[in-house]
């Protein structure tokens, strides 16, 4: 049994948290929460796929690499997001016979919208392990 629960949050270092938050708000209707912590730091959070993302301001150049965050969506949702990105003038790439859509934010964080359910695609044995873990509270 593991001691881990669900993800608490993911921190993304970005040059302009407001610009990034508005991008995700427009694309995904994401909720934005701004607050000042006990030490007086301004913080910005967005909620995507049930997970909080904290947008941390820093002037850094991030190389474009293969690390990415993937969200599951229906085929119809994937096509809808592709249309939104196109209307926003934001580059994206369809992949894997149009079952996946990749795009970056303004700081080269890569995101994927995936219409394939890995729980159905993984081998049966792996699914059994996941199901057993969920039954025993290890998922």
Phi, psi and omega in degrees: 000135179268165176261010183267143173253195178296165176302137175276309179193167173235129179264129175244124176276120183226154179286325184225090183304322181296314180298316179295317180298316180296322177303311181289329176296315180292320184285314188245004187057037181291146176276135179251133176235123175250138177206165175248126181282178183298337179268005178087009179277133173286135180233147177229130180236148170229151179248118181231126176058032179081006181239137175281134172248125175263129181261110186260124182281128173197144180270084181231153174256120181256125177290154177278114181231180184279349177302139180203164175250127183246135176244141177276136177210159176289165177301320180294318178296318179302313179295323178296317178294323177299317178296319178297314179299319179299313179295329179282351183073027184255129183294145174207167179224130173275146182214171176048059179056041178063026175262356180220146178233130178243141173208166178241158169276192184285352183241023176069020168283130183265136178234146178235139169250119188241126179265004178261128179274111182299331179298333177269337185270334182287156179303153183305318183298317179296319177299320179298318179298315180296316180295319178296319179297319179295322179295326182263007178079020181263355185286000000 
